[in-house]
Amino acid sequence: MGNPDYAALKKGGFMRQKQKDRFSLRLRVVGGQLHTGFLRKIVEVADKFGEGYIHLTSRQGVEIPFVSLDDIDAVKASLAEVGLQPGACGPRVRTVTACQGNAICPSGLIETSELAKQMDTRYFGRELPHKFKIGITGCPNNCLKAEENDLGVKGAIYPEWNGKKCDFCGLCESVCPVKAVKVTKGKVDFTENKCVYCGKCVKSCPSDAWEGKNGYLLSFGGMFGNEIRSGVSIQPVIFELEQVFKAVDDAIKFFEKHGVAGERMGKTIAKTGIETFKKEMGQ
């Protein structure tokens, strides 16, 4: 293969191993979903060009280790037969992760799989100062750990109480995981700044006194590695998907403008100051 361009190979999902001229190929798995045709092809490639096994990454990815430098073109051609593509490594937007969302999970508050595909189509592989991870989780149970990502999306329900329907049974208080609801005779107190927008009050209310509107909570600047930062939420619940994409666009523009090579977005936010970030995000 001549003199390999290792940076280009890494950009295309082929990561150098400690073994000479061997690579672990990271595949593009959007939202954690692979149809069975993809799985059959992965088995075929791992058996023919690897060592007969795969590795499942912490971000729903699939890697095929021990691919020879000489076989890289053949591997890419074989995967392309079924539409499988390599993933991305290095300083760019990585493959989007997602839980199964409300299409499958009873706790899910938003659709996640199609959203992950839309996010992937819009942002995958975009060059940035450092790696940029997007994770989508369907509800505040937070299986995808939204705040660990540079951009986290979490399903939410914004609750509203209708006193005319309430019989003050107290069930909403008992199911609230953060004690944001307090019920006394003839009165319900709701402390919104405690609320995690899980919607349990809405789902459990026997008299439909609690109503809710489904939406999205976004967090920015999370990272999990040598340094751990939890993503910050600076916006209220967003109800329109177009506004979600606008927020992602604005966050990426901020990172492009203020970030430097090797600096994750969380560090960029800390460097410029949260107020600057809020201003450029329109908050």
ABEGO torsion letter per residue (X at the ends): XEBBBAAAAAAAGBBBBABBGBBBBBBBBBGGBBBAAAAAAAAAAAAAABAGBBBBBAAGBBBBBGBBAAAAAAAAAAAAAAGBBBBBBEBBBBBBBBBAEAAABAABABBAAAAAAAAAAAABGBBBABBBBBBBBABAAGAAGAAABABBBBBBBBBBBBAAABAGAGAAAAABAAGABBBBBGBBBBBAAABAGAGAAAAABAAGABBBBBBBBBBBGBBBBABBBBBBBABBBBABAAAAAAAAAAAAAAAAAABBBGBBAAAAAAAAEAAAAAAAAGX
